[in-house]
Structure formats: structure tokens, C-alpha cells
């Protein structure tokens, strides 16, 4: 897995849980600078070792959270990174681009909404034009909005936004990228513990995450003959801007406390899983789901 400068220690205490700070509620998709406790994306800890030298990565939602952590790790492992973001995430996107270029790699920030099929196709065209191709596709961007009443509080507008962002965009981007991906390329999708242990307050989100798991497994079989591997990371509760932007404040205060490790995870703790699946170290793994959940079990 990835190298970093964390010393061996009790994983319960490696990071402070965000439940020690309150406030910071904001509108979605959320901004890193407005969070009550800034996430750790591996800025100070991640050390690359050439695992992805010369690779060209396309990453959705790379401006903040898990996406920023993956962008940092990929760049420090030697990959150029095109990442997508929404217009309201401009400040975060600039910081991610700075971190990529600081690592000596090319950053291609692409603004727009992946709920639009044409934009998804343009993202891939930009990667081909500016990076020369696509070796790694990370379908990471997602949207959620907790509704305490469950299905009775989820309107069609929200349902459409969640499905378009989480499922349709993944389908459109992958379909556009595959013709440009050669043998040894990889697709990495982001599911969730919600695919296996759904909360009714996130009924629509959990539904998409279960779909992502099956999409991953079917696509892995579909693309095996092309020499393209397809895997999936399933995070548990991870401290990103989406949390204070989409959950009630009382839930934010205790976020991650119900895991065996007793805290929320940090984006930096996810990045090594994405590096592993992108590198040749996982050459005999396809159609797999790797849980990074703080001890919450996956089946």
C-alpha cells in the first residue's frame, strides 16, 4: 500500500474525531474552508514512490474530500490528474490544482455538472486532448441529502439529482472513457457502507451506492477481455464537506462515533486504497469492493 509518515499508533486516536467541534453548517455541496474541523487530505503525510509514474487519471469530484486526497496521492505517485468540480467549488478546486502542480504533475481542473451527459463526454475529450489519454478513471463525485422522514420527504427533484450524480454520470463517463483506455488501465468506483447497511434517511443515496457495487462487478467481467480492471472502494463515515452540508448538526456532532474505531475517517485514510487499485500491485484483482469503514463490516 502507500507510504506515509504516520507512525504506528492506536487507530482510534490517529485523528481527532470531528465530534469535538460543532457548527459549520453550510449549503451543499459544501466548502472545505467553512468546515468546523478541516479534513486531513494527506497534505503533510502522503509520500509517493513512483507507483503511477506517467499515468493519466480522470477523477470526478477532485476539489475536496476523498477526491482531493486521491488527487494528492496520484500526483505524488507520478500521475497527471484531470479532475472535475462544480462552479461553487472553485476555491477548493484551485487548492487541489496547486497541490497537484506542487508535486510536479499536470493538473487539469474541469468545471461543470456531471449530471449532463455532454459534459461527461467533454471531460473525457479534455483528458485525451490535454493528457494524451486515460489510464485511470475514478468515479468519485456523489451527492446526498439526509431526510429524516425517509421516502416521504424525498421529492423527485432530489431523487433525480442523486441518481444523475451518482449513477448516470458514472455510466456516461465510463462509456466515454473505455474506448481511450488500453490494456492495464483501471476504473475505480466509489460506493459506500450505505450499499450494505443503508440508513432510511439516505434511502436514495444508499440505493445508488448499491447500484455502484453491481455496476463494478458487471463491468469488471465486461472489460476483462480488454485488459481493463474495475474495482470499488466503499468508505464508511468520512469527514468531508458533504457531511456538514447535507446532515443535521446533531448528526454531524456524533458523526462516525458508532464505528468500532469510534471516530470518523479522514480523506487521507482513503487515498491508499485508490492508489492500490490504480497500481499494478493489484493486477490480479478485479470486480472487488474494498471497505474502508472504521470496522463496520461488509458482507
C-alpha positions as a Markdown table, in Angstrom:
| # | Residue | x | y | z |
|---|---|---|---|---|
| 1 | Unk | 0.0 | 0.0 | 0.0 |
| 2 | Unk | 1.0 | 3.6 | 0.1 |
| 3 | Unk | 3.9 | 5.1 | 2.1 |
| 4 | Unk | 3.2 | 7.9 | 4.5 |
| 5 | Unk | 4.9 | 9.3 | 7.6 |
| 6 | Unk | 2.3 | 8.2 | 10.1 |
| 7 | Unk | 3.9 | 6.3 | 13.0 |
| 8 | Unk | 2.4 | 3.1 | 14.2 |
| 9 | Unk | -0.2 | 4.0 | 16.7 |
| 10 | Unk | -3.7 | 3.2 | 18.0 |
| 11 | Unk | -6.0 | 3.8 | 15.0 |
| 12 | Unk | -8.7 | 5.1 | 17.4 |
| 13 | Unk | -6.5 | 8.1 | 18.2 |
| 14 | Unk | -4.7 | 8.7 | 15.0 |
| 15 | Unk | -7.0 | 11.5 | 14.0 |
| 16 | Unk | -9.2 | 13.7 | 16.2 |
| 17 | Unk | -12.9 | 13.0 | 15.6 |
| 18 | Unk | -14.9 | 15.9 | 14.2 |
| 19 | Unk | -17.4 | 15.5 | 17.0 |
| 20 | Unk | -15.0 | 17.6 | 19.1 |
| 21 | Unk | -16.1 | 20.7 | 17.1 |
| 22 | Unk | -19.6 | 21.8 | 16.3 |
| 23 | Unk | -21.3 | 24.3 | 14.0 |
| 24 | Unk | -20.2 | 25.0 | 10.4 |
| 25 | Unk | -23.4 | 24.0 | 8.8 |
| 26 | Unk | -23.5 | 25.1 | 5.1 |
| 27 | Unk | -25.4 | 24.6 | 1.9 |
| 28 | Unk | -24.4 | 21.7 | -0.4 |
| 29 | Unk | -22.0 | 20.7 | -1.9 |
| 30 | Unk | -20.0 | 22.4 | 0.9 |
| 31 | Unk | -16.6 | 24.0 | 1.1 |
| 32 | Unk | -13.5 | 22.9 | 2.9 |
| 33 | Unk | -12.7 | 26.3 | 4.3 |
| 34 | Unk | -16.1 | 26.6 | 6.0 |
| 35 | Unk | -15.9 | 23.3 | 7.8 |
| 36 | Unk | -15.7 | 23.3 | 11.7 |
| 37 | Unk | -12.7 | 21.0 | 11.5 |
| 38 | Unk | -10.5 | 20.9 | 8.4 |
| 39 | Unk | -10.1 | 17.4 | 7.0 |
| 40 | Unk | -6.7 | 15.8 | 6.5 |
| 41 | Unk | -6.1 | 15.0 | 2.8 |
| 42 | Unk | -2.6 | 13.8 | 3.3 |
| 43 | Unk | -1.0 | 17.2 | 2.5 |
| 44 | Unk | 1.7 | 16.6 | 5.1 |
| 45 | Unk | 1.7 | 12.8 | 5.3 |
| 46 | Unk | 1.5 | 11.2 | 1.9 |
| 47 | Unk | 4.8 | 10.2 | 0.3 |
| 48 | Unk | 4.8 | 8.7 | -3.2 |
| 49 | Unk | 7.1 | 6.1 | -4.5 |
| 50 | Unk | 6.5 | 6.1 | -8.3 |
| 51 | Unk | 3.6 | 3.6 | -8.4 |
| 52 | Unk | 1.8 | 5.6 | -11.1 |
| 53 | Unk | 4.6 | 7.3 | -13.0 |
| 54 | Unk | 3.4 | 8.6 | -16.3 |
| 55 | Unk | -0.2 | 7.6 | -15.8 |
| 56 | Unk | -3.1 | 9.8 | -16.8 |
| 57 | Unk | -6.0 | 10.0 | -14.3 |
| 58 | Unk | -9.5 | 11.3 | -14.6 |
| 59 | Unk | -11.1 | 12.0 | -11.2 |
| 60 | Unk | -14.6 | 13.3 | -10.6 |
| 61 | Unk | -15.2 | 15.5 | -7.5 |
| 62 | Unk | -11.5 | 16.1 | -7.1 |
| 63 | Unk | -11.8 | 19.5 | -5.5 |
| 64 | Unk | -12.3 | 18.4 | -1.9 |
| 65 | Unk | -12.7 | 15.5 | 0.5 |
| 66 | Unk | -11.8 | 12.0 | -0.7 |
| 67 | Unk | -11.3 | 13.4 | -4.2 |
| 68 | Unk | -8.6 | 15.8 | -3.1 |
| 69 | Unk | -6.8 | 13.1 | -1.1 |
| 70 | Unk | -6.8 | 10.9 | -4.2 |
| 71 | Unk | -5.5 | 13.7 | -6.4 |
| 72 | Unk | -2.7 | 14.4 | -4.0 |
| 73 | Unk | -1.7 | 10.8 | -3.7 |
| 74 | Unk | -1.9 | 10.2 | -7.5 |
| 75 | Unk | 0.2 | 13.2 | -8.3 |
| 76 | Unk | 2.8 | 12.3 | -5.7 |
| 77 | Unk | 2.9 | 8.8 | -7.2 |
| 78 | Unk | 3.7 | 10.3 | -10.6 |
| 79 | Unk | 0.3 | 10.7 | -12.4 |
| 80 | Unk | -1.1 | 13.7 | -14.2 |
| 81 | Unk | -4.7 | 14.4 | -12.9 |
| 82 | Unk | -7.7 | 15.9 | -14.6 |
| 83 | Unk | -10.4 | 16.5 | -12.0 |
| 84 | Unk | -14.0 | 17.8 | -12.2 |
| 85 | Unk | -15.7 | 20.2 | -9.8 |
| 86 | Unk | -18.8 | 22.3 | -9.6 |
| 87 | Unk | -18.7 | 26.1 | -10.1 |
| 88 | Unk | -19.4 | 26.8 | -6.4 |
| 89 | Unk | -16.3 | 24.7 | -5.6 |
| 90 | Unk | -13.9 | 27.0 | -7.4 |
| 91 | Unk | -11.8 | 27.9 | -4.3 |
| 92 | Unk | -11.3 | 24.2 | -3.3 |
| 93 | Unk | -10.5 | 23.3 | -6.9 |
| 94 | Unk | -7.7 | 25.9 | -7.1 |
| 95 | Unk | -6.1 | 24.4 | -3.9 |
| 96 | Unk | -6.3 | 20.9 | -5.3 |
| 97 | Unk | -4.7 | 22.1 | -8.6 |
| 98 | Unk | -2.0 | 23.8 | -6.6 |
| 99 | Unk | -1.2 | 20.6 | -4.7 |
| 100 | Unk | -1.0 | 18.6 | -7.9 |
| 101 | Unk | 1.4 | 21.0 | -9.6 |
| 102 | Unk | 3.4 | 21.3 | -6.4 |
| 103 | Unk | 4.0 | 17.6 | -6.8 |
| 104 | Unk | 5.4 | 18.2 | -10.3 |
| 105 | Unk | 2.5 | 16.9 | -12.3 |
| 106 | Unk | -0.1 | 18.3 | -14.7 |
| 107 | Unk | -3.4 | 19.5 | -13.2 |
| 108 | Unk | -6.4 | 19.9 | -15.4 |
| 109 | Unk | -9.4 | 21.3 | -13.5 |
| 110 | Unk | -12.6 | 21.0 | -15.4 |
| 111 | Unk | -15.7 | 22.9 | -14.1 |
| 112 | Unk | -19.2 | 21.7 | -14.8 |
| 113 | Unk | -22.0 | 19.4 | -13.8 |
| 114 | Unk | -21.6 | 15.7 | -14.4 |
| 115 | Unk | -25.4 | 15.3 | -14.4 |
| 116 | Unk | -25.1 | 16.4 | -18.0 |
| 117 | Unk | -24.1 | 13.7 | -20.5 |
| 118 | Unk | -22.5 | 16.1 | -22.9 |
| 119 | Unk | -20.3 | 17.5 | -20.1 |
| 120 | Unk | -19.2 | 13.9 | -19.2 |
| 121 | Unk | -18.2 | 13.3 | -22.8 |
| 122 | Unk | -16.3 | 16.6 | -22.8 |
| 123 | Unk | -14.4 | 15.7 | -19.7 |
| 124 | Unk | -13.0 | 12.6 | -21.5 |
| 125 | Unk | -12.3 | 14.7 | -24.6 |
| 126 | Unk | -10.3 | 17.1 | -22.5 |
| 127 | Unk | -8.3 | 14.3 | -20.9 |
| 128 | Unk | -7.4 | 12.9 | -24.4 |
| 129 | Unk | -6.5 | 16.3 | -25.7 |
| 130 | Unk | -4.5 | 17.6 | -22.7 |
| 131 | Unk | -3.2 | 14.5 | -21.1 |
| 132 | Unk | -2.9 | 12.3 | -24.2 |
| 133 | Unk | -5.3 | 9.6 | -23.0 |
| 134 | Unk | -6.9 | 7.9 | -19.9 |
| 135 | Unk | -5.2 | 5.2 | -17.9 |
| 136 | Unk | -7.2 | 5.6 | -14.6 |
| 137 | Unk | -10.9 | 6.6 | -14.3 |
| 138 | Unk | -12.1 | 7.3 | -10.7 |
| 139 | Unk | -15.8 | 7.8 | -10.5 |
| 140 | Unk | -15.9 | 9.5 | -7.1 |
| 141 | Unk | -18.3 | 12.5 | -7.2 |
| 142 | Unk | -21.5 | 12.0 | -5.3 |
| 143 | Unk | -24.5 | 13.8 | -3.8 |
| 144 | Unk | -26.6 | 13.0 | -0.8 |
| 145 | Unk | -29.1 | 14.9 | 1.3 |
| 146 | Unk | -30.4 | 13.3 | 4.5 |
| 147 | Unk | -34.2 | 13.3 | 5.0 |
| 148 | Unk | -35.4 | 12.4 | 8.5 |
| 149 | Unk | -38.8 | 11.3 | 7.1 |
| 150 | Unk | -37.2 | 8.9 | 4.6 |
| 151 | Unk | -39.1 | 8.3 | 1.4 |
| 152 | Unk | -42.0 | 10.6 | 2.3 |
| 153 | Unk | -39.5 | 13.6 | 2.4 |
| 154 | Unk | -37.5 | 12.7 | -0.7 |
| 155 | Unk | -39.0 | 14.6 | -3.6 |
| 156 | Unk | -38.5 | 13.8 | -7.3 |
| 157 | Unk | -36.0 | 16.7 | -7.7 |
| 158 | Unk | -33.7 | 15.3 | -5.0 |
| 159 | Unk | -34.1 | 11.7 | -6.3 |
| 160 | Unk | -33.2 | 12.8 | -9.8 |
| 161 | Unk | -30.2 | 14.8 | -8.6 |
| 162 | Unk | -28.8 | 11.9 | -6.5 |
| 163 | Unk | -29.3 | 9.3 | -9.3 |
| 164 | Unk | -27.9 | 11.6 | -12.0 |
| 165 | Unk | -24.8 | 12.5 | -10.0 |
| 166 | Unk | -24.1 | 9.1 | -8.5 |
| 167 | Unk | -25.2 | 6.6 | -11.2 |
| 168 | Unk | -25.8 | 8.3 | -14.6 |
| 169 | Unk | -22.5 | 10.2 | -14.5 |
| 170 | Unk | -20.6 | 7.1 | -13.7 |
| 171 | Unk | -22.2 | 5.3 | -16.6 |
| 172 | Unk | -21.7 | 8.2 | -19.1 |
| 173 | Unk | -18.0 | 8.8 | -18.1 |
| 174 | Unk | -17.1 | 5.2 | -18.2 |
| 175 | Unk | -18.7 | 4.6 | -21.5 |
| 176 | Unk | -16.9 | 7.7 | -23.0 |
| 177 | Unk | -13.5 | 6.7 | -21.4 |
| 178 | Unk | -13.3 | 3.0 | -22.2 |
| 179 | Unk | -12.5 | 3.5 | -26.0 |
| 180 | Unk | -9.5 | 5.5 | -25.0 |
| 181 | Unk | -8.2 | 3.1 | -22.3 |
| 182 | Unk | -5.6 | 0.5 | -23.1 |
| 183 | Unk | -4.6 | -2.8 | -21.5 |
| 184 | Unk | -3.6 | -2.3 | -17.9 |
| 185 | Unk | -6.0 | 0.7 | -17.4 |
| 186 | Unk | -8.3 | 0.8 | -14.5 |
| 187 | Unk | -11.7 | 2.0 | -13.5 |
| 188 | Unk | -12.3 | 2.7 | -9.7 |
| 189 | Unk | -15.7 | 3.5 | -8.4 |
| 190 | Unk | -16.7 | 4.8 | -5.0 |
| 191 | Unk | -19.6 | 3.0 | -3.2 |
| 192 | Unk | -20.3 | 3.3 | 0.5 |
| 193 | Unk | -21.1 | 1.3 | 3.6 |
| 194 | Unk | -24.6 | 2.5 | 2.7 |
| 195 | Unk | -24.7 | -0.1 | 0.0 |
| 196 | Unk | -24.7 | -2.8 | 2.6 |
| 197 | Unk | -26.0 | -1.1 | 5.8 |
| 198 | Unk | -28.5 | 1.5 | 4.4 |
| 199 | Unk | -30.0 | 4.3 | 6.5 |
| 200 | Unk | -33.5 | 5.2 | 5.7 |
| 201 | Unk | -32.7 | 8.9 | 5.9 |
| 202 | Unk | -30.3 | 8.3 | 2.9 |
| 203 | Unk | -32.6 | 5.9 | 1.0 |
| 204 | Unk | -31.9 | 7.4 | -2.4 |
| 205 | Unk | -28.2 | 7.7 | -1.8 |
| 206 | Unk | -28.0 | 4.1 | -0.4 |
| 207 | Unk | -29.8 | 2.9 | -3.5 |
| 208 | Unk | -27.3 | 4.4 | -5.8 |
| 209 | Unk | -24.4 | 3.0 | -3.8 |
| 210 | Unk | -25.7 | -0.5 | -4.0 |
| 211 | Unk | -26.1 | 0.1 | -7.8 |
| 212 | Unk | -22.4 | 1.1 | -8.0 |
| 213 | Unk | -21.4 | -2.2 | -6.4 |
| 214 | Unk | -23.2 | -4.2 | -9.0 |
| 215 | Unk | -22.1 | -1.9 | -11.8 |
| 216 | Unk | -18.5 | -2.5 | -10.7 |
| 217 | Unk | -18.9 | -6.3 | -10.7 |
| 218 | Unk | -20.6 | -6.5 | -14.0 |
| 219 | Unk | -18.3 | -4.0 | -15.7 |
| 220 | Unk | -15.3 | -5.9 | -14.4 |
| 221 | Unk | -16.5 | -9.0 | -16.3 |
| 222 | Unk | -17.4 | -6.9 | -19.3 |
| 223 | Unk | -13.9 | -5.3 | -19.6 |
| 224 | Unk | -11.7 | -8.2 | -18.6 |
| 225 | Unk | -11.0 | -9.2 | -22.2 |
| 226 | Unk | -9.8 | -5.6 | -22.9 |
| 227 | Unk | -7.3 | -5.9 | -20.0 |
| 228 | Unk | -9.1 | -3.2 | -18.0 |
| 229 | Unk | -9.7 | -3.9 | -14.3 |
| 230 | Unk | -12.6 | -2.5 | -12.4 |
| 231 | Unk | -12.8 | -2.2 | -8.7 |
| 232 | Unk | -14.6 | -0.3 | -6.0 |
| 233 | Unk | -13.8 | 1.5 | -2.7 |
| 234 | Unk | -16.6 | 1.5 | -0.1 |
| 235 | Unk | -16.0 | 4.2 | 2.5 |
| 236 | Unk | -17.6 | 4.4 | 5.9 |
| 237 | Unk | -18.2 | 7.7 | 7.6 |
| 238 | Unk | -15.5 | 10.1 | 6.2 |
| 239 | Unk | -15.2 | 13.7 | 7.2 |
| 240 | Unk | -15.7 | 15.7 | 4.1 |
| 241 | Unk | -17.6 | 19.0 | 3.2 |
| 242 | Unk | -20.6 | 17.0 | 2.1 |
| 243 | Unk | -21.2 | 16.0 | 5.8 |
| 244 | Unk | -21.9 | 19.4 | 7.4 |
| 245 | Unk | -23.6 | 20.4 | 4.2 |
| 246 | Unk | -26.1 | 17.6 | 4.0 |
| 247 | Unk | -26.7 | 16.3 | 7.5 |
| 248 | Unk | -28.4 | 17.8 | 10.6 |
| 249 | Unk | -26.0 | 19.4 | 13.1 |
| 250 | Unk | -26.7 | 16.9 | 15.8 |
| 251 | Unk | -25.7 | 14.1 | 13.4 |
| 252 | Unk | -22.5 | 16.0 | 12.5 |
| 253 | Unk | -21.5 | 16.2 | 16.1 |
| 254 | Unk | -21.6 | 12.5 | 16.6 |
| 255 | Unk | -20.5 | 11.5 | 13.0 |
| 256 | Unk | -18.5 | 8.3 | 12.9 |
| 257 | Unk | -18.9 | 7.6 | 16.6 |
| 258 | Unk | -20.8 | 4.4 | 16.0 |
| 259 | Unk | -17.9 | 2.6 | 14.3 |
| 260 | Unk | -15.8 | 0.1 | 16.2 |
| 261 | Unk | -12.9 | 2.6 | 15.9 |
| 262 | Unk | -15.1 | 5.2 | 17.5 |
| 263 | Unk | -14.5 | 8.1 | 15.0 |
| 264 | Unk | -15.0 | 9.3 | 11.5 |
| 265 | Unk | -12.3 | 8.6 | 9.0 |
| 266 | Unk | -10.2 | 11.3 | 7.3 |
| 267 | Unk | -9.8 | 11.5 | 3.5 |
| 268 | Unk | -6.1 | 10.8 | 3.8 |
| 269 | Unk | -7.0 | 7.3 | 5.1 |
| 270 | Unk | -8.9 | 6.5 | 1.9 |
| 271 | Unk | -6.2 | 7.5 | -0.7 |
| 272 | Unk | -4.0 | 4.4 | -0.3 |
| 273 | Unk | -6.9 | 2.2 | -1.4 |
| 274 | Unk | -7.3 | 4.2 | -4.6 |
| 275 | Unk | -3.6 | 4.0 | -5.2 |
| 276 | Unk | -3.6 | 0.2 | -4.6 |
| 277 | Unk | -6.4 | -0.3 | -7.2 |
| 278 | Unk | -4.7 | 2.0 | -9.7 |
| 279 | Unk | -1.3 | 0.3 | -9.5 |
| 280 | Unk | 0.0 | -3.0 | -10.8 |
| 281 | Unk | 0.2 | -4.2 | -7.2 |
| 282 | Unk | -3.5 | -5.2 | -7.6 |
| 283 | Unk | -3.0 | -6.8 | -11.0 |
| 284 | Unk | -5.0 | -9.9 | -10.1 |
| 285 | Unk | -7.9 | -8.1 | -8.5 |
| 286 | Unk | -11.0 | -7.0 | -10.5 |
| 287 | Unk | -14.6 | -6.8 | -9.6 |
| 288 | Unk | -13.7 | -6.3 | -5.9 |
| 289 | Unk | -15.0 | -4.0 | -3.2 |
| 290 | Unk | -12.6 | -2.8 | -0.5 |
| 291 | Unk | -14.3 | -1.4 | 2.6 |
| 292 | Unk | -12.6 | 1.5 | 4.5 |
| 293 | Unk | -15.2 | 1.7 | 7.2 |
| 294 | Unk | -13.6 | 2.1 | 10.6 |
| 295 | Unk | -14.5 | -1.5 | 11.4 |
| 296 | Unk | -18.1 | -1.6 | 10.1 |
| 297 | Unk | -18.4 | -5.0 | 8.4 |
| 298 | Unk | -19.1 | -5.5 | 4.7 |
| 299 | Unk | -20.6 | -8.9 | 3.6 |
